[in-house]
Amino acid sequence: MGQDGGVSPPRADLPAPRWLVHLLRTDPAPVPWSRVLRAVVGFTAPIAIGYLAGEPAIGALVSAGVLPTVMGDGSGPYAYRAKRLGITVCAAVFGFALGLVTGTDPWLSHPTVVLVAAVSALVSTGGNNASFAALQLFVFVTLGTGQAEAGTDVAVAVACVVTGGLWGLLLALSGWTVHATSPERQAVAQVYIELAAMHSAQDEATSLAARQQLTTAMNTAYDRLLTARSWLSGRDATYRTLLNLLSATTPAVEASVAMVNAGERAPRDVIAHFTDLAAAVLADAPLPAPPRGGDGGRDDPADPADSTTAALYHALTKINTEEERSRRDRVPWLQKVRDWVESLASGPLTWIAAARLTLCVAIAELVRLTVPLDNPYWLTLTVGLVLKPDFGSVFGRAVLRGVGTVVGVGIGAAILGLGAHGHGPVLIALVAVLAAGLVIGKVRNYGILSAFVTPLIILQMDLTIGGDWGVVLARLTDTVAGCAIVLVFGYLLWPGSRRPRVGGRLADVADTVARYVEVSLGPDADRMERSRCRRQAYRGLADLRTAFQQLVVEPSPAGRQAAAWWPAIVALEQVTDAVTAAVVGLSHGADRPAASDVRLVTAALAELASAVRDQRDPVDVDLPDTEQLAGVADQLDTAFDAVRGPDFTRSKFTFRRRR
């Protein structure tokens, strides 16, 4: 791990290609044991009951109906999860029924699948919930056509999937009655845990990595609380208290970032206080009193008279639940529809993604129609899963899907070869292992996910249609063919698929940071607006890192360009941190910079964004040479050097500091 906090910069001495190293890297996320348990119970219980009732095929179909809730479940407010999973189950059931009804007529089923693929891509722009529901719609319409080709009874199959979906919903929301606010409390407590971790870091690289975790924790906490309160009438005291507490913590977060940016360490009593705050939030106990600081003892080496330390101690006194924060109103569904329509009309990216997915699905359906394959619906399913518009690198997902499926097919072959599908207890135990691996792979690596979900679905379909070794080999053939279609028609031959796309996002984030500077350092700075702009800036930087992670796994020029932009991304983060440090100084008596100096900073960021968009050298700019903005100007120097890149090291580009 480098100083970026999760993604190491490219190195020339790596034993394998850069893209391969990033592609195979797993996310060190903690194992969600509660979700693992729910997945094991959700998948195995229907199969066990089916065996006991002498109807293993029925049990397998019910188990298949649980898949959308397991794949879509996650952490977050229960009301949000109920909405997300409810929509997902409805989409899966509708898609499965549509596939069953049209699947018996090839000239009807194939156009239907292609049309659903196009609709799925367009609906994906409606938000995270709509995106996942659209994916399940496509997945289950494809599975439905496969079941129809096997002669499955439509009414029985739909009833089984509905039952599985309801069973999965019941498991996912089972803790609502006893732990209704637990996800929100954990999210707020995590902010204090990350603050303590950042201040406990022993070196600069670890501190910067912890800062990224803090940004993620803040974004998650605000998302969960604002989403939860949008479902409430506004009278729920628990959510109101937690949201007020999180809002009051913003000054402490800003002061902490300023200390890390200055290379200073917080006193031990501050670190202990953050830990105590986390414990109090989790236990729903009264908040501890803030430390006074300045005892001069050996355990408190920092001087509270220092501006950054004094700012942090002062910010701790503001952490309370008294200041009321306005509630976010629920957006009417008609407004959401209008926003979605506007997003479709605002640019070509969505239509390009839909066209690419539709083309590749149409090719897969044509192959499925003309080539005699055994249950070839897996071919189309592979294309849809790899080409999901908002799921990252097409190349990376194709490779991981292929490798993961080869491993999964090996597992499935071993299970069938041992005859486990004919022994209920053995099969149930194997399904439990696969279910656990699916959930762990979901948070760690897409290839791991594919390696476990493939044999799981093979077993479910094997019990339903009475497959054998041929099912396993067919899955391998279909997956390889599907990945080949995607790589050729959706990547290699698709116009613009290998062009760099990080630069435009970098420019957009530079504009967001400029807005943060304008609002926070301007003469009429509003605290709530400043806090909002700060979150937008750091959220934009976090999204920019995600875009980098998606593209750096490609061996194409897009991957190399993403790696080349990495120093600029890091530099822009440091500019934002320097701005935050200046804001903290203002809140504790420092002189406000002149409006003309603030305009110089925003103009420099605008030039930075323009140079990135136009792919040119930045022009000469004036930067303020004042004490208040010295840190910001220094980091802007670095950012401009990073944008110039190694190809421009001999250019005559210079900065002129305004004096």
MOLIN-V583586 format. One record per residue. N is the residue number from 1. OMEGA is omega in degrees with one decimal (none if undefined). Layout:
# MOLIN-V583586
n->N omega->OMEGA
n->N omega->OMEGA
This chain:
# MOLIN-V583586
n->1 omega->178.4
n->2 omega->-177.5
n->3 omega->177.8
n->4 omega->177.7
n->5 omega->175.9
n->6 omega->-178.9
n->7 omega->-178.0
n->8 omega->176.8
n->9 omega->-178.0
n->10 omega->178.7
n->11 omega->-178.3
n->12 omega->-174.8
n->13 omega->-179.8
n->14 omega->-179.1
n->15 omega->179.5
n->16 omega->178.7
n->17 omega->-178.9
n->18 omega->-175.0
n->19 omega->-179.0
n->20 omega->178.8
n->21 omega->180.0
n->22 omega->-177.9
n->23 omega->-175.8
n->24 omega->-178.5
n->25 omega->178.6
n->26 omega->177.5
n->27 omega->-178.7
n->28 omega->179.9
n->29 omega->178.6
n->30 omega->-179.7
n->31 omega->178.5
n->32 omega->-171.5
n->33 omega->179.4
n->34 omega->177.7
n->35 omega->175.6
n->36 omega->-179.9
n->37 omega->179.7
n->38 omega->179.6
n->39 omega->179.8
n->40 omega->179.5
n->41 omega->-177.1
n->42 omega->-177.3
n->43 omega->-172.7
n->44 omega->-176.0
n->45 omega->179.0
n->46 omega->-179.8
n->47 omega->178.4
n->48 omega->179.0
n->49 omega->178.6
n->50 omega->177.4
n->51 omega->179.9
n->52 omega->-179.3
n->53 omega->-179.0
n->54 omega->-179.7
n->55 omega->-177.9
n->56 omega->179.6
n->57 omega->177.4
n->58 omega->178.4
n->59 omega->179.7
n->60 omega->178.6
n->61 omega->176.4
n->62 omega->177.9
n->63 omega->177.2
n->64 omega->178.5
n->65 omega->178.4
n->66 omega->-173.0
n->67 omega->-179.3
n->68 omega->-178.5
n->69 omega->178.0
n->70 omega->-179.3
n->71 omega->-176.3
n->72 omega->-176.8
n->73 omega->178.5
n->74 omega->177.7
n->75 omega->179.8
n->76 omega->179.3
n->77 omega->-177.6
n->78 omega->179.3
n->79 omega->177.9
n->80 omega->-179.8
n->81 omega->178.1
n->82 omega->179.2
n->83 omega->-177.7
n->84 omega->-176.5
n->85 omega->177.9
n->86 omega->177.4
n->87 omega->-179.0
n->88 omega->179.6
n->89 omega->178.8
n->90 omega->179.0
n->91 omega->-179.9
n->92 omega->-179.8
n->93 omega->178.9
n->94 omega->179.6
n->95 omega->180.0
n->96 omega->178.3
n->97 omega->178.9
n->98 omega->178.2
n->99 omega->178.5
n->100 omega->-176.4
n->101 omega->-176.4
n->102 omega->-171.0
n->103 omega->-178.2
n->104 omega->179.8
n->105 omega->-176.5
n->106 omega->-177.8
n->107 omega->174.8
n->108 omega->-175.6
n->109 omega->-176.3
n->110 omega->174.3
n->111 omega->178.8
n->112 omega->179.5
n->113 omega->179.0
n->114 omega->179.5
n->115 omega->178.6
n->116 omega->177.7
n->117 omega->179.1
n->118 omega->179.0
n->119 omega->179.7
n->120 omega->179.9
n->121 omega->-179.2
n->122 omega->-179.9
n->123 omega->-177.1
n->124 omega->179.4
n->125 omega->-177.4
n->126 omega->179.9
n->127 omega->-175.4
n->128 omega->180.0
n->129 omega->179.5
n->130 omega->-179.5
n->131 omega->-177.9
n->132 omega->177.6
n->133 omega->178.7
n->134 omega->177.3
n->135 omega->180.0
n->136 omega->174.8
n->137 omega->-179.7
n->138 omega->-178.9
n->139 omega->-173.4
n->140 omega->172.8
n->141 omega->177.0
n->142 omega->176.6
n->143 omega->179.2
n->144 omega->178.0
n->145 omega->176.8
n->146 omega->177.7
n->147 omega->178.6
n->148 omega->178.5
n->149 omega->179.4
n->150 omega->176.8
n->151 omega->179.6
n->152 omega->177.8
n->153 omega->-173.5
n->154 omega->-175.6
n->155 omega->-179.5
n->156 omega->-177.7
n->157 omega->179.5
n->158 omega->178.8
n->159 omega->179.2
n->160 omega->-179.5
n->161 omega->176.2
n->162 omega->178.8
n->163 omega->178.5
n->164 omega->178.4
n->165 omega->178.4
n->166 omega->177.5
n->167 omega->177.6
n->168 omega->176.7
n->169 omega->-179.8
n->170 omega->179.6
n->171 omega->-176.8
n->172 omega->-175.6
n->173 omega->-174.5
n->174 omega->-178.2
n->175 omega->-175.3
n->176 omega->-173.4
n->177 omega->-176.2
n->178 omega->-179.6
n->179 omega->-172.4
n->180 omega->-177.3
n->181 omega->-177.2
n->182 omega->-179.9
n->183 omega->-179.6
n->184 omega->178.6
n->185 omega->179.1
n->186 omega->-179.4
n->187 omega->179.2
n->188 omega->179.0
n->189 omega->-179.5
n->190 omega->177.2
n->191 omega->-179.8
n->192 omega->176.8
n->193 omega->179.7
n->194 omega->175.2
n->195 omega->178.2
n->196 omega->180.0
n->197 omega->-179.0
n->198 omega->-179.9
n->199 omega->179.7
n->200 omega->-177.0
n->201 omega->-175.5
n->202 omega->-179.9
n->203 omega->-174.3
n->204 omega->-178.0
n->205 omega->179.3
n->206 omega->178.1
n->207 omega->179.6
n->208 omega->176.0
n->209 omega->178.7
n->210 omega->177.7
n->211 omega->176.4
n->212 omega->176.9
n->213 omega->178.1
n->214 omega->177.8
n->215 omega->178.3
n->216 omega->-179.7
n->217 omega->178.5
n->218 omega->179.3
n->219 omega->-179.5
n->220 omega->-178.3
n->221 omega->178.8
n->222 omega->179.6
n->223 omega->-176.8
n->224 omega->-176.2
n->225 omega->179.5
n->226 omega->176.7
n->227 omega->-179.6
n->228 omega->-176.6
n->229 omega->177.9
n->230 omega->178.0
n->231 omega->-172.1
n->232 omega->-179.6
n->233 omega->-179.0
n->234 omega->-177.2
n->235 omega->-177.6
n->236 omega->-173.9
n->237 omega->-176.4
n->238 omega->-179.8
n->239 omega->179.1
n->240 omega->180.0
n->241 omega->-179.3
n->242 omega->-179.6
n->243 omega->176.2
n->244 omega->179.3
n->245 omega->-179.7
n->246 omega->178.5
n->247 omega->179.8
n->248 omega->179.6
n->249 omega->-176.9
n->250 omega->177.9
n->251 omega->178.5
n->252 omega->177.2
n->253 omega->-180.0
n->254 omega->179.4
n->255 omega->178.9
n->256 omega->177.7
n->257 omega->178.5
n->258 omega->178.8
n->259 omega->179.2
n->260 omega->179.7
n->261 omega->179.0
n->262 omega->179.7
n->263 omega->-178.9
n->264 omega->179.6
n->265 omega->-179.2
n->266 omega->174.8
n->267 omega->-176.6
n->268 omega->-178.9
n->269 omega->175.7
n->270 omega->178.9
n->271 omega->178.6
n->272 omega->-179.9
n->273 omega->177.4
n->274 omega->177.1
n->275 omega->178.6
n->276 omega->177.4
n->277 omega->178.9
n->278 omega->179.8
n->279 omega->-179.9
n->280 omega->179.3
n->281 omega->-179.5
n->282 omega->-178.0
n->283 omega->-176.2
n->284 omega->-178.9
n->285 omega->176.8
n->286 omega->-179.2
n->287 omega->178.2
n->288 omega->177.5
n->289 omega->-178.9
n->290 omega->177.9
n->291 omega->178.9
n->292 omega->178.7
n->293 omega->173.4
n->294 omega->178.6
n->295 omega->176.0
n->296 omega->-178.4
n->297 omega->-178.4
n->298 omega->-179.8
n->299 omega->-179.0
n->300 omega->-172.9
n->301 omega->-176.5
n->302 omega->179.5
n->303 omega->-177.8
n->304 omega->176.5
n->305 omega->176.1
n->306 omega->-171.3
n->307 omega->-178.0
n->308 omega->178.7
n->309 omega->178.1
n->310 omega->178.3
n->311 omega->-179.6
n->312 omega->178.1
n->313 omega->179.2
n->314 omega->-179.9
n->315 omega->179.6
n->316 omega->179.4
n->317 omega->-178.7
n->318 omega->-178.1
n->319 omega->179.2
n->320 omega->-177.5
n->321 omega->-172.2
n->322 omega->-175.9
n->323 omega->-175.1
n->324 omega->177.0
n->325 omega->-177.8
n->326 omega->-177.5
n->327 omega->176.9
n->328 omega->-179.3
n->329 omega->177.0
n->330 omega->-179.6
n->331 omega->178.8
n->332 omega->-175.4
n->333 omega->176.5
n->334 omega->177.3
n->335 omega->177.6
n->336 omega->178.5
n->337 omega->178.7
n->338 omega->177.8
n->339 omega->179.5
n->340 omega->179.0
n->341 omega->178.3
n->342 omega->178.9
n->343 omega->177.8
n->344 omega->-177.0
n->345 omega->-172.3
n->346 omega->-177.3
n->347 omega->-174.2
n->348 omega->-172.3
n->349 omega->-179.6
n->350 omega->-178.9
n->351 omega->177.2
n->352 omega->178.5
n->353 omega->178.9
n->354 omega->-180.0
n->355 omega->-180.0
n->356 omega->178.7
n->357 omega->-178.9
n->358 omega->179.5
n->359 omega->-176.9
n->360 omega->176.6
n->361 omega->178.3
n->362 omega->177.3
n->363 omega->178.8
n->364 omega->178.7
n->365 omega->176.9
n->366 omega->175.8
n->367 omega->-179.8
n->368 omega->-178.2
n->369 omega->-171.7
n->370 omega->-176.9
n->371 omega->-179.0
n->372 omega->179.2
n->373 omega->179.4
n->374 omega->-178.0
n->375 omega->-170.4
n->376 omega->179.6
n->377 omega->179.3
n->378 omega->177.3
n->379 omega->179.5
n->380 omega->179.6
n->381 omega->178.6
n->382 omega->179.8
n->383 omega->-178.7
n->384 omega->-178.4
n->385 omega->-178.3
n->386 omega->-173.4
n->387 omega->178.3
n->388 omega->-168.0
n->389 omega->-172.4
n->390 omega->-177.0
n->391 omega->171.5
n->392 omega->-172.9
n->393 omega->176.6
n->394 omega->-180.0
n->395 omega->-177.9
n->396 omega->-179.1
n->397 omega->178.5
n->398 omega->-179.6
n->399 omega->-179.1
n->400 omega->177.8
n->401 omega->180.0
n->402 omega->179.9
n->403 omega->-179.8
n->404 omega->-179.2
n->405 omega->176.5
n->406 omega->177.2
n->407 omega->-179.8
n->408 omega->177.5
n->409 omega->176.0
n->410 omega->177.2
n->411 omega->179.5
n->412 omega->178.3
n->413 omega->179.1
n->414 omega->180.0
n->415 omega->-180.0
n->416 omega->-179.4
n->417 omega->178.5
n->418 omega->179.6
n->419 omega->-176.6
n->420 omega->-177.9
n->421 omega->177.6
n->422 omega->-179.5
n->423 omega->-174.3
n->424 omega->-177.2
n->425 omega->179.6
n->426 omega->179.8
n->427 omega->179.7
n->428 omega->178.3
n->429 omega->179.3
n->430 omega->177.2
n->431 omega->178.1
n->432 omega->179.0
n->433 omega->179.9
n->434 omega->178.8
n->435 omega->178.7
n->436 omega->179.1
n->437 omega->178.1
n->438 omega->-178.0
n->439 omega->179.4
n->440 omega->177.7
n->441 omega->-179.8
n->442 omega->-178.7
n->443 omega->-175.7
n->444 omega->-172.6
n->445 omega->-177.6
n->446 omega->178.0
n->447 omega->176.5
n->448 omega->176.7
n->449 omega->-179.6
n->450 omega->-178.3
n->451 omega->-178.7
n->452 omega->-177.8
n->453 omega->-179.7
n->454 omega->179.0
n->455 omega->177.7
n->456 omega->179.1
n->457 omega->176.3
n->458 omega->-179.8
n->459 omega->179.2
n->460 omega->179.5
n->461 omega->178.2
n->462 omega->178.7
n->463 omega->-176.1
n->464 omega->-174.5
n->465 omega->176.0
n->466 omega->-178.6
n->467 omega->179.0
n->468 omega->179.3
n->469 omega->179.9
n->470 omega->178.0
n->471 omega->-178.4
n->472 omega->-179.0
n->473 omega->177.7
n->474 omega->178.7
n->475 omega->-179.9
n->476 omega->179.5
n->477 omega->-178.1
n->478 omega->-179.3
n->479 omega->178.8
n->480 omega->179.3
n->481 omega->179.0
n->482 omega->177.8
n->483 omega->178.6
n->484 omega->177.7
n->485 omega->-179.0
n->486 omega->-176.3
n->487 omega->-177.5
n->488 omega->-172.0
n->489 omega->-178.6
n->490 omega->-178.2
n->491 omega->-174.6
n->492 omega->-175.9
n->493 omega->-176.9
n->494 omega->-177.0
n->495 omega->174.1
n->496 omega->-175.6
n->497 omega->-178.3
n->498 omega->177.5
n->499 omega->179.0
n->500 omega->178.4
n->501 omega->-179.2
n->502 omega->-175.6
n->503 omega->-179.9
n->504 omega->177.8
n->505 omega->177.2
n->506 omega->178.3
n->507 omega->178.6
n->508 omega->179.6
n->509 omega->176.0
n->510 omega->175.9
n->511 omega->178.3
n->512 omega->177.4
n->513 omega->177.3
n->514 omega->176.8
n->515 omega->176.0
n->516 omega->177.9
n->517 omega->-177.0
n->518 omega->-177.0
n->519 omega->-171.8
n->520 omega->-176.8
n->521 omega->179.9
n->522 omega->-175.5
n->523 omega->-176.6
n->524 omega->-176.7
n->525 omega->175.7
n->526 omega->-173.6
n->527 omega->-178.2
n->528 omega->178.8
n->529 omega->177.4
n->530 omega->179.2
n->531 omega->-179.5
n->532 omega->-179.9
n->533 omega->177.8
n->534 omega->179.6
n->535 omega->179.7
n->536 omega->179.9
n->537 omega->-178.1
n->538 omega->175.4
n->539 omega->177.4
n->540 omega->177.0
n->541 omega->178.0
n->542 omega->177.5
n->543 omega->178.4
n->544 omega->175.5
n->545 omega->178.7
n->546 omega->178.0
n->547 omega->176.8
n->548 omega->-179.1
n->549 omega->-179.2
n->550 omega->-174.2
n->551 omega->-174.1
n->552 omega->179.4
n->553 omega->-178.4
n->554 omega->177.9
n->555 omega->-176.5
n->556 omega->174.5
n->557 omega->177.7
n->558 omega->178.3
n->559 omega->179.3
n->560 omega->177.3
n->561 omega->177.0
n->562 omega->178.2
n->563 omega->-179.9
n->564 omega->179.9
n->565 omega->-172.6
n->566 omega->178.0
n->567 omega->178.7
n->568 omega->177.6
n->569 omega->179.0
n->570 omega->-179.5
n->571 omega->179.2
n->572 omega->174.7
n->573 omega->-179.6
n->574 omega->173.3
n->575 omega->179.9
n->576 omega->176.7
n->577 omega->179.0
n->578 omega->175.8
n->579 omega->177.9
n->580 omega->177.9
n->581 omega->178.1
n->582 omega->178.3
n->583 omega->178.0
n->584 omega->178.1
n->585 omega->178.5
n->586 omega->-178.2
n->587 omega->-179.8
n->588 omega->167.4
n->589 omega->179.3
n->590 omega->179.3
n->591 omega->178.5
n->592 omega->-179.5
n->593 omega->178.5
n->594 omega->-179.0
n->595 omega->179.2
n->596 omega->178.0
n->597 omega->176.9
n->598 omega->179.0
n->599 omega->176.5
n->600 omega->179.6
n->601 omega->-179.7
n->602 omega->177.7
n->603 omega->177.6
n->604 omega->177.4
n->605 omega->177.1
n->606 omega->177.2
n->607 omega->176.4
n->608 omega->180.0
n->609 omega->-178.8
n->610 omega->179.4
n->611 omega->179.0
n->612 omega->-178.8
n->613 omega->-176.7
n->614 omega->-179.1
n->615 omega->-178.9
n->616 omega->173.7
n->617 omega->173.6
n->618 omega->176.9
n->619 omega->179.6
n->620 omega->-179.8
n->621 omega->171.1
n->622 omega->175.9
n->623 omega->-179.7
n->624 omega->177.4
n->625 omega->-178.6
n->626 omega->-177.9
n->627 omega->-176.0
n->628 omega->-173.6
n->629 omega->-179.1
n->630 omega->179.7
n->631 omega->179.1
n->632 omega->-179.5
n->633 omega->178.9
n->634 omega->-179.9
n->635 omega->175.3
n->636 omega->173.3
n->637 omega->-178.8
n->638 omega->-179.0
n->639 omega->178.8
n->640 omega->175.9
n->641 omega->-179.8
n->642 omega->179.4
n->643 omega->176.0
n->644 omega->176.7
n->645 omega->-176.8
n->646 omega->-178.5
n->647 omega->-174.8
n->648 omega->-175.4
n->649 omega->-178.8
n->650 omega->-179.6
n->651 omega->-179.1
n->652 omega->-179.7
n->653 omega->-179.4
n->654 omega->174.3
n->655 omega->173.6
n->656 omega->177.6
n->657 omega->177.7
n->658 omega->-177.8
n->659 omega->none
